[in-house]
Amino acid sequence: MNSALSKNQRKAIYADLKTEFLYIAIPFCLLIGVKSYMGNWRDIFMVADWALASCIIFGQITSKVSKAVANSKLTTSQEHFGLYTAKRFFLVVIASAVYFGMLVLPSFKLGIFQIFLFFVACYFHFSDGFTTAMLQKAYNKKINKDT
């Protein structure tokens, strides 16, 4: 399915995903800047916002892909889609648990883990976002073909 897109179409999809990501990244750039300016760099790791953002990103990408699959009316494997949804929901639960852990009993190790989880969420933002765009394109192509 990836070969069905031209280079310009792929660039346009990634430009949209980068734009969405900027609105996620800007507050964290500010957080890093403020914590660095205040002098205690360890506070960057101890803020629970990383885990909360991960939870939101995982939830959003799961919702986007689910809507795209439902709208596409394309033949999809229920088993594979069920596994995809279960894995993303599991990541939402992990991010929520880490967020709770950082609020109740913060530790530097948990802080590092939550930042790792944030980067995993960022990766899935782009990979699942591209998948969503591909599904929407296939749906639009099918609609235009039917009319």
N, C-alpha and C positions, 0 to 999 in steps of 0.2 A: 504494500500500500504506500510505502514511503516513496517509491519511484514514481508514483502518480503525480507528485508535486514537483513543480519546477523549482529551480534554485531561488527565484524571487519569491515564490509562495512560501517556501520554507523560511526565508529571511523575514517575511512579513509575520509569520506565526511566531517566530522567536522574538521579533520586535515587540509584539503584543505581550508575550510572556515576560519579557524584560521590563516592560512598562509596569505591569502588575507587580513585579518583584520589587521595583524601586519603591513602591508605596509600603512594602514590607520592610525593606532594608533601611530606609531613611531614619525611622525612629531608633533603630539599633546603632546606626552610625552616630546619631546624637548621643545615645546612651554611652557608647564607648568614648566619645569625645569628652562628655561631662565627667565620667568616672576617671578618665585619664587626667583631666585637668585638676580634679579634686585631689589627686595624688595617690589614691589607693587602687592600683590596677586589679587587685584581687576581687574588688567589689563587682567588676564586670562579670565575673563567673558566679557570683553569689546572688545575682538578681534573678528572680523566678520568671521574669518576662520571656526568657528564651524558651522555656518549656510551654508557656501559654501560647506563644506565637506558633510553635511547632504543632500544638493541638489544633489551632485554628487552620493552619495550612493543610494538615492532613485531612481535616474535616471538609474543607473547601474542595480539595482535589477529588475526594471521594464523591462528593455531591456533583461536581462538574462531570466526571466520567459517568456516573450513574444516569444523570439527565441525558447525556449524549447517547448512551446506549439505549435508553428508553425511547428517545426521539428518533433514533436512526432507523428503527424497524429492520435493521440488518440481522442476518442470522448470526447469533452469538451462542457460544457454549455456556449453558447455565452453570455448569460445574466450574469453568474457568472464571466466569464473572463472579460467582459466589466466593471462590477462593480469593480473588482480587479484593472484593469488598471486605471479607473477613480479615485479610492482612492489613488493609488500611484502617479498619476499625480497631484492630489490635494496636496499631501505632498511635491512634487517638487515645486509647486507654493508657498506653505506656506514657505518653506525653502528659496526660492528666495526672497520673500517679507521680511522675517526676515533679510536676508543678506543686502538687500537694506536699510532696517530700521537701521541696525547697522552702515552702512556707512554714512547715512544722519543724523540721530538723535539717536546716541547710548545712551542707558540707561542701568542701572544695571538690571532692571527687564527683559528687552528684552534680555540682555546677559544671564541671567539664563534660559530664555525660549529657547534660541538657543542651549544651552548645553543640556537641556532636549530633544529637537528635535534631537540632535546628538545621544543621547542614544537610542531614538526610532529608528533612522535609523540603528544603530548598531544591535538592536534586529531584525529588518527586514532583515538585511544582512544575519543573520544566519537562520532565519525561511524561508525566500524566497529562500535563497541559497540551503537549504536542499530540498525544493520543486523542484527547478530546477534540482538538482542531481537525484531526484526520477523520474522526467519526462524523463531525458536523459537515465536513466537506463531502464525504460519501453520501450523507443524507441529502444534502442540497443537490448533489449530482443526480441522485435517484429521483428526487422531486421534479427537477427540471426535465428529466428524461420521460417521466410519466405525464407531464403536461404538454 
